[in-house]
Amino acid sequence: MEEIVIASNNKEKIKEAKEILKNYKVISMEELGIDIDVEEDKETFEGNAIKKAETIAKTLNGKLCIADDSGIEIEYLDGFPGVFTKRWNKGTDRERNIAIIEKMKGVPKDKRKISFITAIALSDGKETICEVGKIDGYVAEDVRGENGFGFDEIFELENGKTLAQISEEEKNKISARKIALESLKKSIALNL
């Protein structure tokens, strides 16, 4: 079984990648004893994912590497925070979420549109494939839910629930990461 190194130590990301890429042995950098921090300095999610996948694949002498970059874009705020999703506010996930709610105070629901975008790149250091997944919703007016992480507690779906109010199983069926991984799986079949 061919190995793919995943450029993440996030257990949920690793678990999801293993479930979708069943024909490959997905291993974390931690399992290989590798600690490489690639600076995310590109202007797009795709650019950051590609840079991480290519850098790590080259470091591992051409071993297949999968890397992602993801974040939210809020239409009312001209796509903010975008590629700076994790870096615009040095606080905890909860503190970032509350800061976004404050920025959106008084904005009507039809103007609270938010997109969650995940770009996932696969590289052997020479050739790279990148796919993007996206889901749309609304910025919730308050923090709701106990499940999930990141912006899940303020990402409201059409049904009025936040991603943090639905089960992990339900979330995994609709997540931007799943959409991107499924597209990547099809691309791998076509390109390798």
CORWO-V290337 format. One record per residue. N is the residue number from 1. RES is the residue in one letter. SS is DSSP state (H for helix, E for strand, - for the rest). Layout:
<<N/RES/SS> <N/RES/SS>>
//
This chain:
<<1/M/-> <2/E/-> <3/E/E> <4/I/E> <5/V/E> <6/I/E> <7/A/-> <8/S/-> <9/N/-> <10/N/-> <11/K/H> <12/E/H> <13/K/H> <14/I/H> <15/K/H> <16/E/H> <17/A/H> <18/K/H> <19/E/H> <20/I/H> <21/L/-> <22/K/-> <23/N/-> <24/Y/-> <25/K/E> <26/V/E> <27/I/E> <28/S/E> <29/M/H> <30/E/H> <31/E/H> <32/L/H> <33/G/-> <34/I/-> <35/D/-> <36/I/-> <37/D/-> <38/V/-> <39/E/-> <40/E/-> <41/D/-> <42/K/-> <43/E/-> <44/T/-> <45/F/H> <46/E/H> <47/G/H> <48/N/H> <49/A/H> <50/I/H> <51/K/H> <52/K/H> <53/A/H> <54/E/H> <55/T/H> <56/I/H> <57/A/H> <58/K/H> <59/T/H> <60/L/-> <61/N/-> <62/G/-> <63/K/-> <64/L/-> <65/C/E> <66/I/E> <67/A/E> <68/D/E> <69/D/E> <70/S/E> <71/G/E> <72/I/E> <73/E/E> <74/I/E> <75/E/H> <76/Y/H> <77/L/H> <78/D/-> <79/G/-> <80/F/E> <81/P/E> <82/G/H> <83/V/H> <84/F/H> <85/T/-> <86/K/-> <87/R/-> <88/W/-> <89/N/-> <90/K/-> <91/G/-> <92/T/-> <93/D/H> <94/R/H> <95/E/H> <96/R/H> <97/N/H> <98/I/H> <99/A/H> <100/I/H> <101/I/H> <102/E/H> <103/K/H> <104/M/-> <105/K/-> <106/G/-> <107/V/-> <108/P/-> <109/K/H> <110/D/H> <111/K/H> <112/R/-> <113/K/E> <114/I/E> <115/S/E> <116/F/E> <117/I/E> <118/T/E> <119/A/E> <120/I/E> <121/A/E> <122/L/E> <123/S/E> <124/D/-> <125/G/-> <126/K/-> <127/E/-> <128/T/E> <129/I/E> <130/C/E> <131/E/E> <132/V/E> <133/G/E> <134/K/E> <135/I/E> <136/D/E> <137/G/E> <138/Y/E> <139/V/E> <140/A/-> <141/E/-> <142/D/-> <143/V/-> <144/R/-> <145/G/-> <146/E/-> <147/N/-> <148/G/-> <149/F/-> <150/G/-> <151/F/-> <152/D/H> <153/E/H> <154/I/H> <155/F/E> <156/E/E> <157/L/-> <158/E/-> <159/N/-> <160/G/-> <161/K/-> <162/T/E> <163/L/H> <164/A/H> <165/Q/H> <166/I/-> <167/S/-> <168/E/H> <169/E/H> <170/E/H> <171/K/H> <172/N/H> <173/K/H> <174/I/H> <175/S/-> <176/A/H> <177/R/H> <178/K/H> <179/I/H> <180/A/H> <181/L/H> <182/E/H> <183/S/H> <184/L/H> <185/K/H> <186/K/H> <187/S/H> <188/I/H> <189/A/H> <190/L/H> <191/N/H> <192/L/->>
//
